Amino acid sequence: MLQISGCSHCHTVDDGEQLAGGRALPTPFGTFYTPNITSHKTAGIGAWSIEEFQRALHQGVAPDGSDYYPAFPYTSYTRISTGDARAMHAYILTLPASELPNRVHELAWFLRWRFAARVWKWLFFSASEFQQRPGQSAQWNRGAYIAEAMGHCGECHTPRNLFGALRADMAYAGNAQGPEDELVPNITPHDGTGIGDWSRDDLQLLLKFGELPDGEYAAGSMDPVIEGLRHLTVDDRDALTDFLRTLPPIENRLGD
């Protein structure tokens, strides 16, 4: 689950200790640095209770009661089931501990107080575990859960407003200012600007190998995502494919 959720990539720098943090996340609001989430009792999260871990994922609240900035995608992780959250916590505690200290974020002056994160959450965040969609198959709902919760695909593939909140009206329609200013493609089934002309096999090849319909391979920030998606079971890959192919098609001419 850590591979699919992106924890291993975001919380591990190149050639660094697994989950020890320190990866820079440049944004229009400054640079965030991912924290140490190893099992170390003081530098990491080894002393966190399961309830504290769940509160971080589901509510964006740290053990000391402070609010996390939404660079930590609790806006999607809030949908992770309680069972999966508990399993993630238990697994992390079995991994090697690192005493690497956390780096201080380098943010715009008006964000240096955590109160700003609380205001943002009041405006843009609602905590809610994933709910099955009535009328959809169990497989489709599994795909929705992977995309919306564990895989948090919308965090990169959805554009944001001026305040850094995801635009619900453009869900999965691509983002011209993605991680490290990369252009993140439209993955809705729009024929002209999305993946509407992709076959089911095309999507399967992307999810399994990172191969695009033109024979090229996904690169940049998508490369580690593909590494994580390779851990999906065949059934989960089918479910995610079903979900993506039934998204509302949205036109978004990125880069035009």
C-alpha positions as CSV (number, residue, x, y, z in Angstrom):
1,M,0.0,0.0,0.0
2,L,2.9,2.4,0.6
3,Q,4.0,2.0,-3.0
4,I,0.5,2.7,-4.4
5,S,-0.1,5.6,-2.0
6,G,3.1,7.3,-3.0
7,C,4.6,7.3,0.5
8,S,7.8,5.7,-0.4
9,H,8.5,8.1,-3.2
10,C,7.5,11.4,-1.5
11,H,9.2,10.5,1.8
12,T,12.4,9.2,0.3
13,V,15.1,11.3,-1.4
14,D,17.3,9.8,-4.1
15,D,19.9,7.5,-2.5
16,G,18.4,8.3,0.9
17,E,17.0,6.2,3.7
18,Q,13.5,4.8,3.0
19,L,10.8,7.1,4.4
20,A,13.3,9.4,6.1
21,G,11.9,12.5,4.4
22,G,13.6,15.6,3.1
23,R,12.2,15.6,-0.4
24,A,11.5,19.1,-1.6
25,L,8.1,19.9,-3.0
26,P,8.1,23.3,-4.7
27,T,4.8,25.0,-4.9
28,P,3.5,28.6,-5.7
29,F,3.4,29.1,-2.0
30,G,7.0,28.1,-1.2
31,T,8.9,24.8,-0.8
32,F,7.6,22.1,1.5
33,Y,9.9,19.3,2.7
34,T,8.5,15.9,3.4
35,P,8.9,14.7,7.0
36,N,10.6,11.6,8.4
37,I,7.9,8.9,8.7
38,T,10.1,6.0,9.7
39,S,9.6,4.1,12.9
40,H,12.1,6.2,14.8
41,K,10.5,7.2,18.2
42,T,11.5,10.9,18.1
43,A,12.6,11.8,14.5
44,G,9.9,9.7,12.9
45,I,6.4,8.5,13.8
46,G,7.4,5.5,15.9
47,A,5.8,6.9,19.0
48,W,2.5,7.7,17.3
49,S,-0.5,5.7,18.3
50,I,-2.8,4.2,15.6
51,E,-5.3,6.9,16.5
52,E,-2.8,9.6,15.9
53,F,-1.8,8.1,12.6
54,Q,-5.4,7.9,11.5
55,R,-6.1,11.5,12.6
56,A,-3.2,12.6,10.4
57,L,-4.5,10.8,7.3
58,H,-8.2,11.4,7.8
59,Q,-8.2,14.9,9.3
60,G,-4.9,16.5,8.5
61,V,-4.1,17.0,12.2
62,A,-0.7,16.3,13.8
63,P,-0.3,14.5,17.2
64,D,0.3,17.9,18.9
65,G,-3.0,19.2,17.5
66,S,-1.6,21.5,14.8
67,D,-3.0,21.4,11.3
68,Y,-1.0,20.0,8.3
69,Y,-0.6,22.0,5.2
70,P,-2.4,20.5,2.2
71,A,1.0,19.7,0.5
72,F,0.4,16.5,2.5
73,P,-2.5,15.1,0.5
74,Y,-4.8,14.3,3.4
75,T,-7.5,15.9,1.2
76,S,-7.4,12.5,-0.6
77,Y,-6.1,10.3,2.2
78,T,-9.2,11.2,4.3
79,R,-11.0,8.6,2.1
80,I,-8.7,5.8,3.0
81,S,-10.5,3.1,5.0
82,T,-9.8,2.7,8.7
83,G,-8.6,-0.9,8.0
84,D,-6.1,0.2,5.4
85,A,-4.9,3.1,7.6
86,R,-4.2,0.6,10.4
87,A,-2.4,-1.7,8.1
88,M,-0.2,1.1,6.8
89,H,0.7,2.1,10.3
90,A,1.5,-1.4,11.4
91,Y,3.7,-1.9,8.3
92,I,5.7,1.3,8.8
93,L,6.5,0.3,12.3
94,T,8.3,-2.8,11.0
95,L,10.6,-0.8,8.7
96,P,14.1,0.5,9.7
97,A,14.2,3.7,11.8
98,S,16.1,6.8,10.7
99,E,17.1,9.6,13.0
100,L,17.3,12.1,10.1
101,P,15.7,15.4,11.4
102,N,12.9,17.1,9.5
103,R,13.7,20.2,7.4
104,V,11.9,23.4,8.0
105,H,9.5,24.5,5.2
106,E,10.5,27.6,3.2
107,L,7.1,29.3,2.8
108,A,5.7,32.7,1.9
109,W,5.5,34.9,5.0
110,F,1.7,34.6,5.3
111,L,1.9,30.8,5.6
112,R,4.5,30.5,8.3
113,W,1.8,30.3,11.0
114,R,-0.1,27.0,11.2
115,F,-3.2,29.0,11.8
116,A,-3.2,29.6,8.0
117,A,-3.6,25.8,7.5
118,R,-6.6,25.8,9.8
119,V,-8.3,28.6,7.9
120,W,-7.6,26.7,4.6
121,K,-9.1,23.6,5.9
122,W,-12.2,25.4,7.1
123,L,-12.7,26.8,3.6
124,F,-11.8,23.8,1.5
125,F,-11.6,20.5,3.4
126,S,-14.2,18.0,4.6
127,A,-13.1,14.8,6.2
128,S,-14.9,11.8,4.9
129,E,-13.9,8.1,4.3
130,F,-14.7,6.7,0.9
131,Q,-18.3,5.7,0.4
132,Q,-19.5,3.1,-2.1
133,R,-21.4,4.6,-5.0
134,P,-24.9,3.1,-5.3
135,G,-25.6,1.8,-8.8
136,Q,-22.0,1.1,-9.5
137,S,-20.3,-2.3,-9.5
138,A,-18.0,-3.5,-6.8
139,Q,-15.1,-3.5,-9.3
140,W,-15.9,0.1,-10.3
141,N,-16.0,1.2,-6.7
142,R,-12.7,-0.5,-6.0
143,G,-11.2,1.5,-8.9
144,A,-12.7,4.7,-7.5
145,Y,-11.2,4.0,-4.1
146,I,-7.7,3.4,-5.6
147,A,-7.9,6.6,-7.6
148,E,-9.6,8.9,-5.1
149,A,-8.1,7.6,-1.8
150,M,-5.0,5.4,-1.9
151,G,-3.6,6.6,-5.2
152,H,-4.8,10.2,-4.8
153,C,-4.6,10.7,-8.6
154,G,-6.6,13.9,-8.5
155,E,-3.9,15.7,-6.5
156,C,-1.7,16.0,-9.5
157,H,-4.2,15.5,-12.4
158,T,-6.6,18.2,-11.2
159,P,-5.9,22.0,-11.5
160,R,-6.1,24.1,-8.4
161,N,-7.6,27.5,-7.7
162,L,-5.7,30.6,-6.4
163,F,-5.7,29.2,-2.9
164,G,-4.3,25.8,-3.9
165,A,-7.6,23.9,-3.6
166,L,-8.5,21.3,-6.2
167,R,-11.1,22.4,-8.7
168,A,-14.0,19.9,-8.5
169,D,-15.4,21.0,-11.9
170,M,-12.1,20.0,-13.6
171,A,-11.4,16.7,-11.8
172,Y,-8.7,14.7,-13.5
173,A,-8.7,17.1,-16.5
174,G,-5.0,17.8,-16.2
175,N,-2.8,20.5,-14.6
176,A,-0.5,22.9,-16.4
177,Q,1.3,23.6,-13.1
178,G,1.9,20.1,-11.6
179,P,4.8,19.0,-9.4
180,E,8.0,20.9,-10.2
181,D,6.0,22.9,-12.8
182,E,5.4,19.8,-15.0
183,L,2.4,19.6,-17.2
184,V,0.2,16.8,-15.9
185,P,-2.0,15.4,-18.6
186,N,-5.8,15.2,-18.8
187,I,-6.9,11.6,-17.9
188,T,-10.6,12.0,-18.5
189,P,-12.0,10.2,-21.6
190,H,-12.3,13.4,-23.6
191,D,-11.6,12.5,-27.3
192,G,-9.6,15.6,-28.1
193,T,-7.6,16.6,-25.0
194,G,-7.8,13.5,-22.8
195,I,-7.6,9.7,-23.2
196,G,-10.9,9.2,-24.9
197,D,-9.3,7.6,-27.9
198,W,-7.2,5.2,-25.8
199,S,-8.3,1.5,-25.8
200,R,-8.6,-0.5,-22.6
201,D,-5.4,-2.3,-23.5
202,D,-3.7,1.1,-23.9
203,L,-4.6,2.0,-20.3
204,Q,-3.5,-1.4,-19.0
205,L,-0.1,-1.0,-20.6
206,L,0.3,2.4,-19.0
207,L,-0.7,1.2,-15.6
208,K,1.5,-1.9,-15.8
209,F,4.6,-0.7,-17.7
210,G,4.2,3.0,-18.2
211,E,3.9,2.6,-21.9
212,L,2.0,5.2,-23.9
213,P,-0.1,4.4,-27.0
214,D,2.6,6.0,-29.2
215,G,5.3,3.7,-27.9
216,E,6.9,6.2,-25.6
217,Y,7.0,5.8,-21.8
218,A,5.7,8.0,-19.0
219,A,8.5,10.0,-17.5
220,G,9.1,12.8,-15.0
221,S,7.0,12.7,-11.8
222,M,4.8,9.9,-13.3
223,D,7.7,7.5,-13.4
224,P,7.7,6.7,-9.7
225,V,3.9,6.6,-9.8
226,I,4.1,3.8,-12.4
227,E,6.6,2.0,-10.1
228,G,4.0,2.1,-7.4
229,L,1.1,1.1,-9.7
230,R,3.0,-2.0,-10.7
231,H,2.2,-3.4,-7.3
232,L,-1.5,-3.4,-8.2
233,T,-3.1,-6.8,-8.6
234,V,-4.6,-7.7,-11.9
235,D,-8.1,-7.2,-10.4
236,D,-7.1,-3.8,-9.0
237,R,-5.7,-2.7,-12.4
238,D,-8.9,-3.8,-14.1
239,A,-10.9,-1.8,-11.5
240,L,-8.8,1.3,-11.9
241,T,-9.2,1.1,-15.7
242,D,-13.0,0.8,-15.4
243,F,-13.1,3.9,-13.2
244,L,-10.9,6.0,-15.5
245,R,-12.8,5.1,-18.6
246,T,-16.1,6.3,-17.0
247,L,-15.0,9.7,-15.8
248,P,-16.9,12.6,-17.2
249,P,-15.0,13.8,-20.3
250,I,-13.6,17.3,-19.8
251,E,-12.0,19.4,-22.4
252,N,-8.8,21.0,-21.2
253,R,-6.2,22.2,-23.8
254,L,-3.1,22.3,-21.6
255,G,-0.3,24.3,-22.9
256,D,-2.3,26.0,-25.7
